[in-house]
Amino acid sequence: MEAIVVENFGGPDALIIKDVPTPEPKDGYAVIQVKAFGVNRAEMYMRRGEWAEAMPIIGIECVGLVVACPSGEFAPGTPVAAVMGGLGRTINGSYAQYTRAPVSTVVALGDDAAAALPWTQLAAIPESYCTAWTCLFGNLELKAGQTLLIRGATSALGKAAINLAVQAGAKVSATTRKQERFDSLRKLGVKEVLLEAPELSARLEGRKFDAVLELVGNSTLVDSLKLVHRGGRLCLAGFLGGLAPVPEFNPLLQMASGVHFSFFGSFHFGTPEFPLSDVPLHSIVRMVAEKKFGAEPARVFKFEEIGDAHRAMEASEANGKMVVCVD
């Protein structure tokens, strides 16, 4: 099979297409013919050698058809999504024509919903929507009528969170660094769009939210803690601002009393604590198929254009989910 391989850590040119052995069936795993896969910032860090773990074939998610599943959880031909579970980190990932994923991280998409959507649109859903759903309804315990602030909202994860939160009846505020993106966020149902800045709490002059989804990351985390009222919740789930640690964080002085702070990383999917079965992915795909909200990819690339996709990601030009069409 053909695969996109990282032979040496570096820039987008480090992604090389090579012929490699097709993965063999193995008990407890599903071999998947990859139809399309999403492109994620975690893979940019893996390609650079800045992630804690990375395999020669990176890629943390995909959609496609089951070729073989010796343990019997999925019949051959079943349309599925595979998300995390070591993909790209401890086992070869989805940047390939075929991948082998643990069955604990594989979810059937449903023949009806999958048939209604092209593979490239299906590929825009798994990692972003599984993560957004877990952050919103797991960590943040979001409910209808509550106020939610999403920092870094024009990212793929941010837009997925907007769609799910609006669908759930929350009142969503969102930030972006570019004023020209305000209208696109309002069209998604955002009630208030704010220009992202390090000292957002000072500009909002004491306003508080029921929940904050922090996707900019460590650089704005301390500021976000000031934006949650007593009993409210903050979830850190993204690092759009880079992987540098939180500068001089002293919880005794900077942690707001009575505020619940948590972190979620999608690399936990497939573990006993975070089974993918908790996420109603089939229902989310059905909602997209029924046009309750849009989940179209921002950009679609061919397999041989993977370097261009990574260059666009590094330049922050995606403005949403980018996907690669394999088939």
RACORTA-V303303 format. One line per field, one symbol per residue. psi: psi as a letter, one per 20 degrees, with the letter a starting at -180 (. if undefined). A space follows every 50 residues. Layout:
psi=???
//
This chain:
psi=rqqopohpqbahiioppqprpppqqppjqpppophqqqpqhhhghghiji qhqqrhoaojqrqbppgqnhijhpqpipprqppckipigiqqbimrhqro qphijpppiphgghhiqqhhhhiigfgghgggggggifgilprpiqpppo plijrghghghgghgghijqopqqqqiphijghhhhhijphppqppqhlh hhhiliqqqhqpooigbhhjghhhhijprpirqpppjrlhjrjqrpploo hhhipppjpoprqppiiipirhhmqhihpmhghghghghjkhrqkqqhqp qrgijhhhghghghjljglapqqppg.
//
